[in-house]
Amino acid sequence: MQQTACRCWNKGVNANYNLRFLKMLIVLLLSAAISAQAQTAGKTISLSVKNATLKEVLDKVNKQTGVFFLAPRNLYNDAKPVTLTVANVSLNAFLNQVLANQPINWRMEDNTIFLSAKKVNREQQKEPGVKGGSLKDSVISVYGTITADGAPVAGVSMKIKNQVKGTITNDAGVYFLADVPLNSVLAISCMGFKPREIPMSDNGMLNIELERTMNSLDETVVIAYGTTTKRFATGNVVSVKAAEIQKQPIQNPLLALQGRVPGMVISQQSGYDRGAVKIEIRGRNSLNPFITGDPLILVDGVALTVLDLTSNAVYAPGETAVSRGMDQTRQSQGSGGISPLYNFNPSDIESIDVLKDADATAIYGSRGANGVILITTKKGKPGKTSFNLDFSQGVSFITRQWDMLNTQQYIAMRKEAFKNDGLTPSPQPGSPGYAPDLFVLDSTRYTNWQKYIWGRTGNWMNAQTSVSGGTQQTTFRLSGAYGRTSDITTHSGANQKASVGYSITNQSKDQRFMMTFNGSYNFSSANTINIGLGPQATSLPPNAPSIFNEQGNLNYKEWKAAGLTMPFSGLLTPNDSKSKSLYSSLALQYKLYKGLELKVNLGYNNLSNTQTILTPIASQDPYTTTKRSGTRNLGNSTSTNWSVEPQLAYNGQIKRKGELTILAGATLQNAITGATSTTGYGFVNDALLGSFANAASINVADNYAEYKYAGVFGRIFLNWDKKYVINLNARRDGSSRFGPGNQFGNFGSVGGAWIMSQESWMKQFLPAFFSLIKLRGSYGTAGSDPSSDYKFLTQWGNTDPYLLSYNGVVPLSSQLQFNPNFHWEVNRQAEVAVDMGFFDERLTLNVSRYYKQSYDQLVDYLTPNYTGFSSVLANLPAKVQNKGWEGILTFQVFGETGFSWNTGFNISKNVNKLLSYPKLDESPYRSRYIVGEPISQTYLFHLKGIDPATGKYQYEDINHDGSIKRVEGVIPGTAGDDRYIRMQTVPDFTGGFNNQFAYKNLSLSIMTEFQKKVGLNATGPTLVSIGNMPLWSYENRWTTPGQQSKAPALSAKYDPDIYNYSYSDGGYTDASYIRIKTVALSYNLPKQLLKRIKMERLAINVNAQNLFTITKYKGLDPDVTSFGSMPPVRTITAGFSSTF
């Protein structure tokens, strides 16, 4: 059926519609915040009752107005019957009238009215046994809420000083204590907070705000299915809080972890905001370089799982795969993929917690084999409605450029290269000295191509708004954000992001049922035209022709005449990328009995990315012999996750000394990832590129994967006398990636901690400056299923190989060699650690030692081609080990005066090696791995230097056969192979150094990260081509016999010695660095001024990201080592943060 096109070139109408929609939602949030302040004031009451109980009257008021009444037990017992008739009376007047003759006080906060008993003077009575008698004081009932930073605090101990009588707060931070003498003092204490003492008055309602202690040991950290503090944690957990995240002008929240988590290596794959991010925690477990080592990421308890549909490319020796995320069609240009968290709003995050050892991760089973990252979003807090508005604007730019040759140096370099080869430059095609650039290009022209490509200043704008508040029963938080950035390579267009987040928590009046609903919808649009093509554009001759001719068209004629390929066709090639993501979770919990709770977590995530790349006729070479036509390419990637997790938890005490927690639950998860690539060919006019209906032919390729996971788990946690802590985890996992009989595995862990400093006998020996000594350890096992999906089944299709149709029938062929017998990898991990605190824990030190081993490696086992397939997935009898040290130091240098200084330092070192591999020399991997050596190690020729006689590279010929050879299929360094140098490509050690200073209203934060590592040498030899080269290579080149030089002689011919350079130790260099990652300066306006302008908080801030780097590396950046690749940019922003 013929289709009629009704659309022309799509310029992002849908993107603009989505952005307008989200902007309107943000405006609605602003309106809601303003109106919320006046909601209660306008409530009126109309009521007529006769001899009704006070409780009945207040229940009717609740139905009319929606306000909640919170009162102690038995408060209504002494209340008098109520008879009255009122019409349209304000709420305040009504309450004053109804309660005028009642023994009850009232007080309103937001939408909640707190009731308390008026002071009662008990009769004087003589106490038996007291000489002369005494009078009991007046007593009252005290109740209220205890909070910290606006959030309720559970488990706070409240006692009448010098008496046994007391109580503790519940999960909502609410407490009630009867018969409290008026002349007494209420003592309040809770681990992690400064104690308080409050003299009693006749006010029965006391809402109390606690101040947190400064030491890091009592910080709350999120663990699997719960929370704890570092003091009582048995596992290794590192927490990064919202305050640290918000100081960084970043688009991807994962980048906020760089340098802050020991044992975690985070690598940006490019300087693009949305680009792929590689994460490894405590080394790599898998031998298979094509499988990623990404940890499990959960957002509010819901797994974020994107299945890789195609094999992840590995380009350089020693490199390992990086997931392409939401670019499963491989259409993103230069960014290496699209991170699935690029869309997520960092300002919606309360904390990011990284779980590393077996005790912390085992309860997640196989999904946590590579570590776990828990992202917890912000929630509403009880109290008055508050409105927050943040805005920042700034710029981004590169910090360094390559020192390349100018025009005169370039011409001299080209002529010298031909002279060294004994050739005469010639303009004639086919001649040995063909060098059209020397004859055609203008010798007086100069263009700094790096400045043209990367010299632009990127723009940054980010606006955040939120409204939050609520009562003890219901809390809420709504947020909105809009951001607009442009990369330094952006010729036109911009990257835009918008998001709306929500969180609602409600609990019943009896506090037995609670519901929490969280979520966010995020949209981003990258409708851009980019300039650069990386190394191809960076190494252009400095006197290359102009990009456009006098008619405004691409200057193909002059570029072809100079023997150059036009690298700027992208200037006329629109690239439109739209991403959408929905994150949602619903938690339902019900208290069945005291300490016994039933909970169900439901989660749903949906992510999608659509990329459209148009190749207009105008961007193509008009001088080609083939007929030109336009092309439209559409790539669509989707990922959907849903999960259900029922849980039954018991929390109780044993003889008032032991705190016992028992948890049992199950997990059901389903993850689906799909990708479709549609390409339309033969568009005869650029105006028709907006619709595939105008294409002469269309090619469609799609891919799909589904992953199902089921598991049951349990945990027993016991804290005895705040000295002895034990944690037991067990899990049984089932994975759809294995065949029948191999789908299930049993895993678990045990962890323990001993707080020695709490022992009475230890206190006698410890010096006074010791405040804590804690020993902890753990051991556990976890499965791993890192393979692709359904490889235990036969699969038929027409993609590999692609077969032509026959008589209209599409043939099918077997796509892989199935194996129904492969099974789980098994990871075993042990850890011992010591935590110490000094000077009342102003100084804390943590040192951890871990061992991790992975068995039954799942790899694509190479098979002979005559089998029909190049590999088959199977378990190898190999064992990989990672072991290392981690250290964390925190120190409150100053803090008691107006000036404070807090510093933190972390460092980690991981050693990876292939522990064993029976019959490795008989396997296909004998040329890649050596037992006892790191699996990330690469084997290289040894570069001896430059031959003074010839100016060529000299490599060590270890077998003295007169040639330098790289022999496949043999152990490196044997059987004629000359690669004997072993080079470790992962960092030797990593760490970070954080300093926070504050003086009165001024604060300064400086975050530094460092790495000791090697990287690709960016000043290597220039390959044979018409192109520029680094100035260093030119100035240090060999020119005359007998010269000692650092770079080889110039040459225009192909030379295998230059090819071997990238496989030698000369191709690598020291890429260690110390980077000032983040600097944040903030000033809070004085409270007196804020009162005048009716604001709670207003802070002016200046932030900088990637401020400067100290390194000996000669490239642009030690993290992006490929020549010509765009490095991470420096971003500087200024803005304000306010609360109303």
Secondary structure, DSSP 4 states (H G I P E B T S, - for coil): -----------SHHHHHHHHHHHHHHHHHHHHHHHHTTTGGG-EEEEEEEEE-HHHHHHHHHHHH--EEE--TTGGGGPPPEEEEEEEEEHHHHHHHHTTTSSEEEEEETTEEEEEEPPB-PPP-PPTTSTT---PPPEEEEEEEEEETTEE-SS-EEEETTSS-EEE--TTSEEEEEEEETT-EEEEE-TTB--EEEE--S--B--EE--B-S-GGG-EEEETTEEEETTT--S-EEEEEHHHHHTS--SSGGGGGTTTSTTEEEEESSS-TT--EEEEESS---S-TTS--PPEEEETTEE------SPPP--STT------BT-TT---SSSSSB-TTTTS-GGGEEEEEEE-SHHHHGGGGGGGTT-EEEEEE----SEEEEEEEEEEEEEEE-S----B--HHHHHHHHHHHHHHTT---BSSTTSTTB-THHHHS-TT----HHHHHH-SPEEEEEEEEEEEEE-SSEEEEEEEEEEEE--TTEEEEEEEEEEEEEEEEEE-TTS-EEEEEEEEEEEEEEEEEE---THHHHTS-TTPPPSB-TTSSB-HHHHHHTT-----GGGG--EEEEEEEEEEEEEEEEEEETTEEEEEEEEEEEEEEEEEEEE-GGGS-TT-SSPP-EEEEEEEEEEEEEEEEEEEEEEEEETTTEEEEEEEEEEEEEEEEEEEEEEEEEESSGGGTT-GGG-SEEEEEEEEEEEEEEEEEEEEEEEETTTEEEEEEEEEEEETTS-TTSSEEEEEEEEEEEEGGGSHHHHHHS-TTEEEEEEEEEEEEEEE--SPTTTTS--EESSSS----BTTBPP-EE-SB--TT---EEEEEEEEEEEEEETTTTEEEEEEEEEEEEESEEEEEE--GGGT-SEEEEEES-EEEEEEEEEEEEEEEE-SSSEEEEEEEEEEEEEEEEEE-TTGGGSTTTTT--TTS-TTEEEEB-EEEE-TTT--EEE--TT-SSS----TTS-TTSTT----EEEE-S-SEEEEEEEEEEETTEEEEEEEEEEE-EEE-TT-PPPSSS---BHHHHHTB--STT---SBPPP-SS--HHHHHHTTBGGGEEE--EEEEEEEEEEEEPPHHHHHHTT-SEEEEEEEEEEEEEEE---SSBTTB-STTPPPPPEEEEEEEEEE-
